[in-house]
Amino acid sequence: MVGIPLLMWLIYTSFDFGNIDQIYAIIGLVGIILNFTKYTKSRIIKVFSFVLMIIPIVRRLSETPMEKFNYLTFQIPLLIFTITYLILILKSKWNNS
């Protein structure tokens, strides 16, 4: 559920009316869209965007048994995304100092 499959799931599910996952898909899409606005330079917006993008992933992790996510092709991209986005947030802090 990381990368292109997650993006496709977010788009598809955001138009799947009557599904509780629709709310989480829209939240995730808002987080992605925030990255392409002029407000991205703000550290608070970056943190907010990160939280919004993580919410659908956490939702999927919480409703599915953890054994299904115990493989490296899921864990490595998730770890890379988390680490690089946190570096991006910290880098904006250092640039503003």
C-alpha positions in Angstrom: 0.0 0.0 0.0 2.9 2.4 -0.5 3.6 4.5 -3.5 1.5 4.2 -6.7 -0.9 1.5 -5.3 -1.7 3.8 -2.3 -2.3 6.8 -4.6 -4.6 4.7 -6.8 -6.4 3.4 -3.7 -6.8 7.0 -2.4 -8.3 8.2 -5.7 -10.6 5.3 -6.1 -11.8 5.2 -2.6 -12.4 8.9 -2.4 -15.2 8.4 -5.0 -16.6 5.2 -3.4 -19.6 6.7 -1.6 -21.0 5.1 1.5 -17.7 3.7 2.5 -16.0 4.7 5.8 -12.6 4.6 4.1 -13.7 7.4 1.9 -13.1 9.9 4.7 -9.5 8.6 5.2 -8.9 8.6 1.5 -10.0 12.3 1.2 -7.8 13.2 4.2 -4.8 11.5 2.6 -5.4 13.3 -0.7 -5.7 16.6 1.1 -2.3 15.9 2.7 -0.8 15.2 -0.8 -2.4 18.3 -2.3 -0.9 20.5 0.5 2.5 19.6 -0.7 1.8 21.4 -4.0 0.6 24.6 -2.5 2.5 27.8 -1.8 2.1 27.2 1.9 4.5 24.2 1.8 7.4 26.4 3.0 5.8 26.6 6.5 7.0 23.9 8.9 3.6 23.6 10.5 1.9 22.9 7.1 4.6 20.3 6.4 3.9 18.5 9.7 0.1 18.8 9.1 0.6 17.4 5.6 2.7 14.5 7.0 0.0 13.6 9.6 -2.7 13.8 6.9 -0.8 11.4 4.6 0.0 8.9 7.4 -3.6 8.7 8.6 -4.9 6.4 5.8 -1.8 4.1 6.2 -2.4 3.9 10.0 -6.1 3.1 9.3 -5.2 0.3 7.0 -2.6 -1.1 9.4 -5.1 -1.0 12.3 -7.9 -2.8 10.5 -5.7 -5.6 9.0 -3.7 -8.1 10.9 -0.1 -7.0 11.3 1.2 -10.3 9.8 0.0 -9.2 6.4 2.4 -6.2 6.5 5.4 -8.2 7.7 7.3 -8.1 4.5 10.1 -5.9 3.3 8.5 -4.6 0.1 6.0 -2.8 2.4 8.3 -1.9 5.3 11.2 -0.5 3.3 9.2 2.1 1.3 7.2 3.1 4.4 10.4 3.6 6.3 12.0 5.6 3.5 8.9 7.8 3.2 8.8 8.4 6.9 12.5 9.2 7.3 12.8 11.4 4.2 9.7 13.4 5.1 10.9 13.9 8.6 14.3 15.1 7.2 12.4 17.5 5.0 10.6 18.9 8.0 13.8 19.2 10.0 15.6 20.7 7.0 13.1 23.5 6.8 13.7 24.2 10.5 17.4 24.6 9.9 16.9 26.8 6.9 14.7 29.2 8.8 17.2 29.6 11.7 
